[in-house]
Amino acid sequence: MKTNRASLRRLLVSVCLALLTTALGRGQITNVSDDQATPIPGVGHDYIHLLNETVNPANGSLSLRIQVPIPKGRGLTLPFSFSYDSSGQFHPATFHPYAVTWASNQSILSQYGWSYSAPLLTLVQQSQNSSQGVCDYYGDYVFQTASGERHSLYLASAPTATRNPACGQVHYPPYSRLTGGDDEYLAVTSAWNNDTFPPPVTVVDPDGTVYKFSAFSQQGTNIFSALPTVEDRNGNIGGGLGAHDSLGRTVISTSSFGNTTTGDQVTVSGLQSPYVVTWTTINYNGYSAGANLVIGTYSTLPLFS
């Protein structure tokens, strides 16, 4: 009986001690080990970012970014993603004075709102009549950053009045505006000398990174676009789409854009297998807004694998 009482007493003491010590336990994080750490950008490795969605509450526009892991360059690494922007699918455009039509964001890397987000410059060839004849010029310069942002550069390039007297007689809009940009980007170009393609354009961002556009390609009858060579203020060469970085690697390349027959093969340095983008078509109904009807009865969509 005494033994049982002694055992019971020891059990009660142990229970009381356990109850007293539990108050000292804490539920907070105790260590920043792998099972408790949150992502820290730039700490020896990258993360799988995947889908990023942004909605503008002012107008309801939607932007999607499917990010691709890019190998780090020496001093300069440009992001890349498969992008969709509802604000670029169809928009009113004025390719000629006093004439408004619906247009899409078609360029060498974009169509119907989808794009490969690389630094890109687009512009439009336009014309204006004067008493001396027709003045052809380039305007509507838009710069797209590697993250997909768009910036109006407010440039215009026309032949000099000596080369084309018609361009010296027109005053709307100002046809020769060879320097421009916005609050973040500075841009310069030169007068058009009546060659087939637009003159080169240089864009500088707030960090001193320089984007040089010279190899323009033509989409349709009057839209031109180009990819740049990129160099930061320390002389490091950027790894944009189709370009080499400071280590001589082709960081990212694509076999095509919007190829509905074979699809696009997007190859990234350091990844064993390329991304495969297969495009399909969907029907949609045309609509009007008191101007011209939206041209076309289908749009293209990408399928990723």
C-alpha positions as CSV (number, residue, x, y, z in Angstrom):
1,M,0.0,0.0,0.0
2,K,2.8,2.3,0.8
3,T,4.5,1.5,-2.5
4,N,1.4,2.3,-4.4
5,R,1.0,5.6,-2.6
6,A,4.7,6.5,-3.3
7,S,4.3,5.6,-7.0
8,L,1.1,7.7,-7.2
9,R,2.9,10.6,-5.5
10,R,5.7,10.4,-8.0
11,L,3.3,10.3,-10.9
12,L,1.4,13.4,-9.6
13,V,4.7,15.3,-9.2
14,S,5.7,14.4,-12.8
15,V,2.4,15.6,-14.1
16,C,2.7,18.9,-12.3
17,L,6.2,19.4,-13.5
18,A,5.1,18.7,-17.1
19,L,2.2,21.2,-16.8
20,L,4.5,23.9,-15.4
21,T,7.1,23.5,-18.1
22,T,4.7,23.5,-21.0
23,A,4.1,27.2,-20.5
24,L,7.7,27.8,-21.5
25,G,7.2,26.2,-24.9
26,R,6.8,28.6,-27.9
27,G,5.0,28.2,-31.2
28,Q,7.0,30.7,-33.2
29,I,9.7,29.9,-35.8
30,T,12.9,28.9,-34.0
31,N,15.4,28.6,-36.9
32,V,15.7,29.6,-40.6
33,S,16.4,26.2,-41.9
34,D,15.1,24.7,-45.1
35,D,11.8,23.6,-43.7
36,Q,11.1,27.1,-42.2
37,A,12.7,29.6,-44.6
38,T,10.8,31.8,-47.0
39,P,12.1,32.7,-50.5
40,I,15.0,35.2,-50.5
41,P,15.8,36.5,-54.0
42,G,19.4,36.3,-55.2
43,V,20.7,33.9,-52.5
44,G,22.7,31.4,-54.6
45,H,19.8,30.1,-56.7
46,D,16.6,31.0,-58.4
47,Y,13.0,29.9,-57.6
48,I,10.2,28.6,-59.7
49,H,8.0,31.7,-60.2
50,L,5.5,30.3,-62.7
51,L,2.3,32.3,-63.2
52,N,2.0,36.0,-62.4
53,E,-1.3,37.8,-62.9
54,T,-2.0,41.5,-62.8
55,V,-5.4,43.2,-63.2
56,N,-5.8,47.0,-63.6
57,P,-8.9,48.0,-61.6
58,A,-9.2,51.3,-63.5
59,N,-10.0,49.6,-66.9
60,G,-10.2,45.9,-66.2
61,S,-7.2,44.9,-68.4
62,L,-5.5,41.6,-67.6
63,S,-1.8,40.8,-67.9
64,L,-0.3,37.3,-67.5
65,R,3.4,36.5,-67.2
66,I,4.6,32.9,-67.4
67,Q,8.2,33.4,-66.3
68,V,11.1,31.4,-67.6
69,P,14.2,30.8,-65.5
70,I,17.1,32.6,-67.1
71,P,20.8,31.9,-66.3
72,K,22.6,34.7,-64.6
73,G,24.8,36.9,-66.8
74,R,27.8,38.9,-65.7
75,G,26.3,42.1,-64.5
76,L,23.3,42.1,-66.7
77,T,20.4,39.5,-66.8
78,L,17.2,40.3,-68.8
79,P,14.0,38.5,-67.7
80,F,11.9,36.5,-70.2
81,S,8.3,35.3,-70.0
82,F,5.4,34.1,-72.1
83,S,3.1,37.1,-71.9
84,Y,-0.5,38.0,-72.5
85,D,-2.0,41.5,-72.3
86,S,-5.7,42.0,-73.0
87,S,-5.0,45.7,-73.6
88,G,-3.0,44.7,-76.7
89,Q,-5.4,42.3,-78.4
90,F,-7.4,45.0,-80.2
91,H,-7.1,48.7,-79.9
92,P,-8.1,51.7,-82.0
93,A,-5.3,53.0,-84.2
94,T,-4.8,55.9,-86.6
95,F,-2.5,54.8,-89.4
96,H,-3.6,57.9,-91.5
97,P,-4.9,61.3,-90.3
98,Y,-8.6,61.3,-89.5
99,A,-9.0,57.6,-90.2
100,V,-9.5,55.2,-87.2
101,T,-9.4,51.5,-87.4
102,W,-9.1,48.5,-85.1
103,A,-5.6,47.0,-84.9
104,S,-3.8,44.2,-83.0
105,N,-0.3,44.2,-81.5
106,Q,1.2,42.2,-84.3
107,S,5.0,42.4,-84.5
108,I,7.9,39.9,-84.8
109,L,7.1,38.6,-81.3
110,S,3.5,39.4,-80.6
111,Q,0.0,38.8,-82.0
112,Y,-3.5,39.0,-80.6
113,G,-2.4,40.0,-77.1
114,W,0.2,37.2,-76.7
115,S,4.0,37.9,-76.9
116,Y,7.4,36.7,-75.9
117,S,8.6,39.5,-73.5
118,A,11.9,40.6,-74.9
119,P,13.1,44.2,-75.5
120,L,11.4,45.3,-78.6
121,L,10.8,48.4,-80.7
122,T,7.8,48.9,-83.0
123,L,6.9,51.8,-85.2
124,V,4.6,52.6,-88.1
125,Q,5.2,54.1,-91.5
126,Q,2.8,56.9,-92.3
127,S,2.2,59.5,-94.9
128,Q,0.9,63.1,-95.3
129,N,0.0,65.1,-98.4
130,S,1.3,68.6,-99.0
131,S,1.4,71.0,-101.9
132,Q,4.8,69.5,-102.8
133,G,3.5,65.9,-102.9
134,V,3.5,63.1,-100.4
135,C,5.7,63.0,-97.3
136,D,6.3,59.5,-96.0
137,Y,7.7,59.3,-92.5
138,Y,7.9,57.0,-89.4
139,G,6.0,57.6,-86.2
140,D,4.3,55.9,-83.3
141,Y,7.5,54.6,-81.8
142,V,6.8,52.2,-78.8
143,F,9.5,50.5,-76.7
144,Q,8.7,47.3,-74.9
145,T,10.9,46.3,-72.0
146,A,12.1,42.8,-71.2
147,S,9.3,42.6,-68.5
148,G,6.6,43.5,-71.1
149,E,6.1,47.2,-70.1
150,R,5.3,49.6,-73.0
151,H,6.7,53.1,-73.3
152,S,5.8,55.7,-76.0
153,L,9.0,57.3,-77.2
154,Y,7.4,60.3,-79.1
155,L,9.8,60.1,-82.0
156,A,9.2,60.8,-85.6
157,S,11.6,60.4,-88.5
158,A,11.1,61.9,-92.0
159,P,13.4,62.8,-94.8
160,T,14.9,66.3,-94.8
161,A,13.2,69.0,-96.9
162,T,16.2,68.9,-99.2
163,R,15.7,65.2,-99.9
164,N,11.9,65.4,-100.1
165,P,10.4,68.9,-100.4
166,A,6.9,67.6,-99.4
167,C,8.2,67.0,-95.9
168,G,9.1,70.6,-95.5
169,Q,5.6,71.8,-96.2
170,V,3.5,69.7,-93.7
171,H,3.1,70.6,-90.0
172,Y,0.9,68.0,-88.5
173,P,2.2,66.0,-86.7
174,P,5.9,67.2,-86.3
175,Y,7.5,64.8,-88.7
176,S,11.1,65.2,-87.5
177,R,11.3,64.7,-83.8
178,L,14.7,62.9,-83.5
179,T,14.9,62.9,-79.7
180,G,12.2,61.8,-77.4
181,G,11.2,59.4,-74.6
182,D,9.2,59.6,-71.4
183,D,9.9,60.1,-67.7
184,E,12.1,56.9,-67.6
185,Y,13.5,56.3,-71.0
186,L,15.5,58.6,-73.4
187,A,15.4,57.8,-77.1
188,V,17.3,59.2,-80.2
189,T,17.1,58.5,-83.9
190,S,18.1,60.3,-87.2
191,A,16.3,61.6,-90.3
192,W,15.0,59.0,-92.7
193,N,17.2,59.0,-95.8
194,N,14.6,57.1,-98.0
195,D,16.2,53.7,-97.6
196,T,13.9,50.7,-97.3
197,F,14.0,50.4,-93.5
198,P,13.8,52.9,-90.7
199,P,17.0,54.5,-89.3
200,P,18.6,53.1,-86.2
201,V,17.2,54.0,-82.8
202,T,19.0,54.1,-79.4
203,V,17.1,53.9,-76.1
204,V,18.6,54.4,-72.7
205,D,17.0,53.3,-69.4
206,P,17.3,54.9,-65.9
207,D,20.2,52.6,-65.0
208,G,22.2,53.6,-68.1
209,T,21.5,50.4,-70.0
210,V,21.6,51.1,-73.8
211,Y,19.3,49.4,-76.3
212,K,20.4,49.8,-79.9
213,F,17.8,48.9,-82.6
214,S,19.0,48.7,-86.2
215,A,17.9,45.4,-87.8
216,F,14.2,46.1,-88.5
217,S,11.8,43.7,-90.1
218,Q,8.4,44.5,-91.7
219,Q,5.0,43.1,-90.8
220,G,2.3,43.9,-93.2
221,T,2.5,47.0,-95.3
222,N,3.5,49.7,-92.7
223,I,4.5,48.1,-89.3
224,F,8.2,47.7,-88.5
225,S,9.8,46.1,-85.4
226,A,13.3,45.2,-84.2
227,L,15.2,43.4,-81.4
228,P,18.1,45.3,-79.9
229,T,21.7,44.7,-78.9
230,V,21.9,45.5,-75.1
231,E,24.8,46.9,-73.1
232,D,24.9,48.1,-69.5
233,R,26.9,51.1,-68.3
234,N,29.8,48.8,-67.3
235,G,30.1,47.3,-70.8
236,N,28.4,44.0,-70.1
237,I,26.4,42.6,-73.0
238,G,22.8,41.7,-72.4
239,G,21.3,38.3,-73.0
240,G,18.1,39.2,-74.8
241,L,16.2,36.9,-77.1
242,G,18.6,35.7,-79.8
243,A,21.5,37.6,-78.4
244,H,24.7,36.4,-76.6
245,D,25.5,37.4,-73.0
246,S,29.0,38.4,-71.7
247,L,30.0,34.7,-71.4
248,G,29.2,34.1,-75.1
249,R,26.1,32.0,-74.4
250,T,22.9,32.3,-76.5
251,V,20.7,32.8,-73.4
252,I,17.4,32.3,-75.1
253,S,16.3,31.7,-78.7
254,T,13.1,30.7,-80.5
255,S,12.6,28.9,-83.8
256,S,9.6,31.1,-84.7
257,F,6.7,32.9,-83.2
258,G,3.1,32.0,-83.7
259,N,3.8,29.0,-86.0
260,T,0.5,27.2,-86.2
261,T,2.0,24.3,-88.3
262,T,5.0,23.1,-86.3
263,G,4.8,25.3,-83.2
264,D,7.7,27.3,-81.6
265,Q,10.8,25.7,-80.0
266,V,12.0,28.1,-77.2
267,T,15.5,27.1,-76.1
268,V,16.9,28.4,-72.8
269,S,20.6,28.1,-71.9
270,G,21.1,25.6,-69.1
271,L,17.7,23.8,-69.6
272,Q,18.1,20.4,-71.2
273,S,14.7,20.4,-73.1
274,P,13.2,23.4,-75.0
275,Y,9.8,24.8,-74.3
276,V,7.3,23.8,-77.0
277,V,4.6,26.4,-77.8
278,T,1.8,25.0,-80.0
279,W,-0.7,27.5,-81.5
280,T,-4.3,27.0,-82.2
281,T,-7.2,29.2,-83.5
282,I,-10.5,30.2,-82.0
283,N,-13.5,31.9,-83.6
284,Y,-14.8,35.2,-82.3
285,N,-17.5,37.6,-83.3
286,G,-16.6,40.9,-84.9
287,Y,-17.8,44.1,-83.3
288,S,-17.8,47.8,-84.2
289,A,-17.6,51.1,-82.3
290,G,-18.9,53.5,-84.9
291,A,-15.8,53.0,-87.0
292,N,-14.4,50.1,-89.1
293,L,-15.3,46.6,-88.2
294,V,-12.7,44.5,-86.6
295,I,-11.0,42.6,-89.4
296,G,-10.8,38.8,-89.3
297,T,-12.9,36.0,-87.7
298,Y,-10.4,34.2,-85.7
299,S,-7.6,34.7,-83.2
300,T,-4.6,32.5,-82.3
301,L,-3.8,31.1,-78.8
302,P,-0.6,29.3,-77.6
303,L,-0.6,26.0,-75.8
304,F,2.6,25.4,-73.7
305,S,4.4,22.1,-73.0
